[in-house]
């Protein structure tokens, strides 16, 4: 509380190890959150709930916390039972509880409008460990897409596996950090750029792994028939598939073309700036071809 009052922090993250049954642990977590809220704390709270927690505790947790989540840990049930043997059944203790959290957050929508904090206003998230038990990137992508599309999670976190001494997995090799980075990039492409699972089919190798390459650049190389993109005709999501173009830039392009056709390179520079215009030039088509170009992607 003192740090928050001194404005040295704006929020907190509360989690716990699985040292007892999930309801006991969650009750202790909620006791802490109640004390904070009753003491006048209105800052951000991110609560990591325990697998297998009862629905009643989830309902109260949603009232107190701004963001909530339960760690999925692995993309498959088989690997979960090996990595987390004391956390219950994958589908019932984790996936079902995540669904409960999502539903409670939806029900709290009107109460969020009446309160300045809590009630799950920042959504639901989860985390998976990457590379602990031979899991490949395709498994993570499949699970990530389901979490976003079916459950409406706000974010999926990844953590590259690192072996710890005196644990059952201490002899396993650490996961390359680039896998975590590339999965994050793909996750954002799904969440914010409209990518579907089918868009990643040609990006993974025969064993289901992503190369250490920007997935958007790789998408262009694997789908040359989709490029160059006509900025005056393309949909919002087709424009988002252009490397280095994000939602803000895509909206700028659409707003500009609605006012006046983007005919030449100088028009594009006026919309997105000279630096970005040159960066995306290899991937776009404009009517006045002499002022633009398309480089073959190899």
C-alpha positions as CSV (number, residue, x, y, z in Angstrom):
1,X,0.0,0.0,0.0
2,X,2.8,2.4,0.9
3,X,4.4,2.0,-2.6
4,X,1.1,2.6,-4.3
5,X,0.4,5.7,-2.2
6,X,3.8,7.0,-3.1
7,X,3.0,6.3,-6.7
8,X,6.0,4.1,-7.2
9,X,3.7,1.3,-8.4
10,X,0.4,1.3,-10.2
11,X,-0.5,-2.4,-9.8
12,X,0.3,-5.8,-8.5
13,X,0.4,-9.4,-9.6
14,X,-0.6,-12.1,-7.1
15,X,0.0,-15.8,-7.6
16,X,0.9,-18.8,-5.5
17,X,2.5,-22.2,-5.6
18,X,0.2,-25.3,-5.4
19,X,1.0,-26.1,-1.7
20,X,-2.5,-27.2,-0.7
21,X,-6.0,-27.6,-2.2
22,X,-7.0,-24.9,-4.7
23,X,-9.9,-23.5,-2.7
24,X,-7.7,-23.1,0.4
25,X,-5.1,-21.2,-1.6
26,X,-7.6,-19.1,-3.4
27,X,-9.3,-18.1,-0.1
28,X,-6.0,-16.9,1.2
29,X,-5.4,-14.9,-2.0
30,X,-8.8,-13.3,-1.8
31,X,-8.2,-12.4,1.8
32,X,-5.2,-10.4,0.7
33,X,-7.2,-8.7,-2.1
34,X,-10.1,-7.9,0.2
35,X,-7.7,-6.3,2.7
36,X,-6.2,-4.1,-0.1
37,X,-9.5,-3.0,-1.5
38,X,-11.0,-2.2,2.0
39,X,-7.8,-0.2,2.8
40,X,-8.6,2.0,-0.2
41,X,-6.4,0.4,-2.9
42,X,-7.9,1.1,-6.3
43,X,-4.9,0.1,-8.4
44,X,-4.6,-2.6,-10.9
45,X,-4.7,-6.3,-9.7
46,X,-3.7,-9.2,-11.8
47,X,-4.7,-12.5,-10.1
48,X,-3.4,-15.9,-11.1
49,X,-6.0,-18.4,-9.9
50,X,-5.4,-22.1,-9.1
51,X,-6.5,-25.0,-11.3
52,X,-9.5,-26.7,-9.9
53,X,-10.8,-23.7,-7.9
54,X,-14.5,-23.7,-7.1
55,X,-16.9,-21.4,-9.1
56,X,-17.9,-19.4,-6.0
57,X,-14.3,-18.3,-5.5
58,X,-14.0,-17.4,-9.1
59,X,-17.0,-15.1,-8.8
60,X,-15.6,-13.2,-5.9
61,X,-12.1,-13.1,-7.5
62,X,-13.7,-11.4,-10.6
63,X,-15.2,-8.7,-8.3
64,X,-11.8,-7.9,-6.8
65,X,-9.3,-8.3,-9.6
66,X,-8.9,-6.4,-12.9
67,X,-7.3,-9.2,-14.8
68,X,-7.5,-12.9,-14.0
69,X,-6.0,-16.1,-15.4
70,X,-5.2,-19.8,-14.8
71,X,-2.0,-21.2,-16.2
72,X,-2.6,-23.7,-18.9
73,X,1.1,-24.7,-18.7
74,X,1.1,-27.0,-21.8
75,X,-0.8,-27.1,-25.1
76,X,-1.9,-30.7,-24.6
77,X,-3.5,-32.8,-21.9
78,X,-0.8,-35.5,-22.1
79,X,2.0,-33.2,-21.4
80,X,0.1,-31.4,-18.7
81,X,-0.2,-34.7,-16.7
82,X,3.5,-35.1,-16.8
83,X,4.6,-31.5,-16.2
84,X,1.9,-30.8,-13.5
85,X,0.9,-34.1,-11.9
86,X,-0.5,-32.3,-8.8
87,X,-2.8,-29.9,-10.6
88,X,-5.6,-32.1,-11.6
89,X,-7.2,-32.9,-14.9
90,X,-6.3,-30.7,-17.8
91,X,-9.7,-30.3,-19.3
92,X,-11.7,-30.0,-16.0
93,X,-9.2,-28.3,-13.7
94,X,-7.8,-25.8,-16.2
95,X,-9.8,-25.4,-19.4
96,X,-13.2,-25.7,-17.7
97,X,-12.1,-23.2,-15.0
98,X,-10.8,-20.8,-17.7
99,X,-14.2,-21.0,-19.3
100,X,-15.9,-20.2,-15.9
101,X,-13.6,-17.2,-15.4
102,X,-14.4,-15.9,-18.9
103,X,-18.2,-16.3,-18.3
104,X,-18.0,-14.5,-14.9
105,X,-16.1,-11.6,-16.5
106,X,-18.8,-11.4,-19.2
107,X,-21.5,-11.3,-16.5
108,X,-19.7,-8.5,-14.7
109,X,-19.9,-6.2,-17.7
110,X,-22.5,-3.8,-16.2
111,X,-20.8,-3.7,-12.8
112,X,-17.6,-2.7,-14.5
113,X,-19.3,0.4,-15.8
114,X,-20.4,1.3,-12.3
115,X,-16.9,0.8,-10.6
116,X,-13.5,2.2,-11.2
117,X,-11.6,-1.1,-10.5
118,X,-12.0,-4.8,-10.5
119,X,-14.7,-6.9,-12.2
120,X,-12.2,-8.3,-14.7
121,X,-12.1,-5.1,-16.8
122,X,-8.7,-6.2,-18.3
123,X,-9.9,-9.6,-19.3
124,X,-8.6,-13.1,-18.9
125,X,-5.2,-14.6,-19.7
126,X,-3.1,-17.7,-19.4
127,X,0.5,-19.0,-19.8
128,X,2.2,-22.0,-21.4
129,X,5.6,-23.4,-21.0
130,X,7.4,-23.9,-24.3
131,X,9.7,-26.8,-25.0
132,X,9.6,-28.7,-21.7
133,X,8.3,-32.0,-23.1
134,X,8.9,-32.1,-26.8
135,X,6.0,-29.9,-27.7
136,X,6.2,-28.3,-31.1
137,X,5.1,-24.8,-32.1
138,X,2.1,-26.0,-34.1
139,X,0.6,-27.5,-30.9
140,X,1.0,-24.1,-29.2
141,X,-0.5,-22.3,-32.2
142,X,-3.5,-24.6,-32.3
143,X,-4.1,-24.1,-28.6
144,X,-3.5,-20.3,-28.8
145,X,-6.0,-19.9,-31.7
146,X,-8.7,-21.8,-29.8
147,X,-8.1,-19.7,-26.6
148,X,-8.5,-16.5,-28.6
149,X,-11.4,-17.5,-30.9
150,X,-13.4,-19.8,-28.6
151,X,-12.8,-18.3,-25.1
152,X,-12.0,-14.7,-26.0
153,X,-8.8,-14.6,-23.9
154,X,-7.1,-11.2,-23.8
155,X,-3.6,-12.6,-23.9
156,X,-1.6,-15.8,-24.0
157,X,1.8,-15.7,-22.4
158,X,4.7,-18.0,-23.2
159,X,7.8,-19.0,-21.1
160,X,10.7,-20.8,-22.7
161,X,11.5,-23.9,-20.5
162,X,14.7,-23.7,-18.4
163,X,15.6,-26.8,-16.4
164,X,16.0,-26.4,-12.6
165,X,18.3,-28.5,-10.5
166,X,16.8,-31.2,-8.2
167,X,13.5,-31.3,-10.2
168,X,12.2,-34.2,-12.4
169,X,13.1,-32.3,-15.6
170,X,16.5,-31.1,-14.6
171,X,18.2,-33.2,-17.3
172,X,16.2,-31.8,-20.2
173,X,17.6,-29.3,-22.6
174,X,16.5,-25.6,-22.2
175,X,14.2,-24.3,-24.9
176,X,15.8,-21.8,-27.3
177,X,14.6,-18.3,-26.4
178,X,13.7,-17.5,-30.0
179,X,10.8,-20.0,-29.9
180,X,9.2,-18.0,-27.2
181,X,9.7,-14.8,-29.2
182,X,8.3,-16.2,-32.4
183,X,5.2,-17.6,-30.7
184,X,4.5,-14.2,-29.1
185,X,4.7,-12.7,-32.6
186,X,2.3,-15.3,-34.0
187,X,0.0,-14.8,-31.0
188,X,-0.3,-11.1,-31.7
189,X,-1.0,-11.9,-35.4
190,X,-3.9,-13.9,-34.3
191,X,-5.2,-11.5,-31.7
192,X,-4.6,-8.2,-33.4
193,X,-4.1,-8.9,-37.1
194,X,-6.8,-11.3,-38.1
195,X,-4.6,-14.3,-38.8
196,X,-6.2,-17.7,-38.7
197,X,-4.7,-21.1,-38.0
198,X,-4.6,-21.9,-41.7
199,X,-2.3,-18.9,-42.2
200,X,0.4,-20.7,-40.2
201,X,0.2,-24.1,-42.0
202,X,3.0,-23.2,-44.5
203,X,5.1,-21.4,-41.9
204,X,6.0,-24.5,-39.8
205,X,8.3,-27.3,-40.9
206,X,7.5,-31.0,-41.2
207,X,8.0,-31.4,-37.5
208,X,5.8,-28.5,-36.6
209,X,8.4,-25.9,-35.7
210,X,8.6,-22.3,-36.7
211,X,12.0,-21.0,-38.1
212,X,13.7,-18.2,-36.4
213,X,12.3,-15.7,-38.8
214,X,9.7,-12.9,-38.5
215,X,6.5,-14.8,-39.2
216,X,5.0,-11.9,-41.2
217,X,8.0,-11.9,-43.6
218,X,7.8,-15.6,-43.8
219,X,4.1,-15.4,-44.6
220,X,4.9,-13.2,-47.6
221,X,7.5,-15.7,-48.9
222,X,5.1,-18.6,-48.5
223,X,2.2,-16.7,-50.2
224,X,3.6,-14.8,-53.1
225,X,0.2,-15.0,-54.9
226,X,-1.2,-12.6,-52.2
227,X,1.3,-9.9,-52.9
228,X,1.6,-7.1,-53.9
229,X,-1.4,-5.8,-52.0
230,X,-3.5,-3.1,-53.7
231,X,-3.8,-0.4,-51.1
232,X,-6.9,1.1,-52.7
233,X,-8.9,-2.2,-52.9
234,X,-7.6,-4.5,-50.2
235,X,-9.6,-5.2,-47.0
236,X,-8.4,-4.1,-43.6
237,X,-7.1,-7.5,-42.8
238,X,-5.3,-7.9,-46.1
239,X,-3.5,-4.6,-45.4
240,X,-2.5,-5.9,-42.0
241,X,-0.7,-8.8,-43.7
242,X,1.8,-6.4,-45.1
243,X,5.1,-6.5,-43.1
244,X,5.6,-3.6,-40.7
245,X,1.9,-2.5,-41.0
246,X,-0.1,-2.6,-37.8
247,X,-3.7,-1.7,-36.9
248,X,-3.0,2.0,-36.6
249,X,-1.3,2.2,-39.9
250,X,-3.9,0.1,-41.6
251,X,-6.6,2.4,-40.4
252,X,-4.7,5.4,-41.6
253,X,-4.4,3.9,-45.1
254,X,-8.1,3.1,-45.2
255,X,-9.1,6.6,-43.9
256,X,-6.8,8.2,-46.5
257,X,-8.1,6.2,-49.4
258,X,-11.7,6.9,-48.4
259,X,-10.9,10.6,-48.8
260,X,-8.9,10.3,-51.9
261,X,-7.3,7.5,-53.9
262,X,-3.7,6.7,-53.0
263,X,-2.3,6.9,-56.6
264,X,1.5,7.3,-56.2
265,X,4.4,6.8,-53.9
266,X,4.3,10.4,-52.7
267,X,0.7,10.0,-51.7
268,X,1.7,7.0,-49.6
269,X,4.5,9.0,-48.0
270,X,2.0,11.6,-47.0
271,X,-0.1,8.9,-45.3
272,X,2.5,6.8,-43.5
273,X,5.7,8.8,-43.7
274,X,8.7,8.4,-46.0
275,X,10.5,5.7,-43.9
276,X,7.6,3.3,-43.6
277,X,6.5,4.0,-47.2
278,X,9.9,2.8,-48.4
279,X,9.8,-0.2,-46.1
280,X,6.4,-1.5,-47.3
281,X,7.0,-0.6,-51.0
282,X,8.1,-4.1,-52.0
283,X,4.7,-5.5,-50.8
284,X,2.2,-3.0,-52.3
285,X,0.7,-2.0,-55.6
286,X,-0.3,1.6,-56.6
287,X,-1.9,2.7,-59.8
288,X,1.0,4.9,-61.0
289,X,3.4,2.1,-61.2
290,X,6.4,4.2,-62.3
291,X,6.3,5.7,-58.8
292,X,6.2,2.4,-56.9
293,X,7.8,-1.0,-57.2
294,X,7.5,-4.5,-56.1
295,X,10.5,-6.6,-55.3
296,X,10.3,-10.4,-55.8
297,X,10.3,-12.1,-52.5
298,X,12.7,-15.0,-52.5
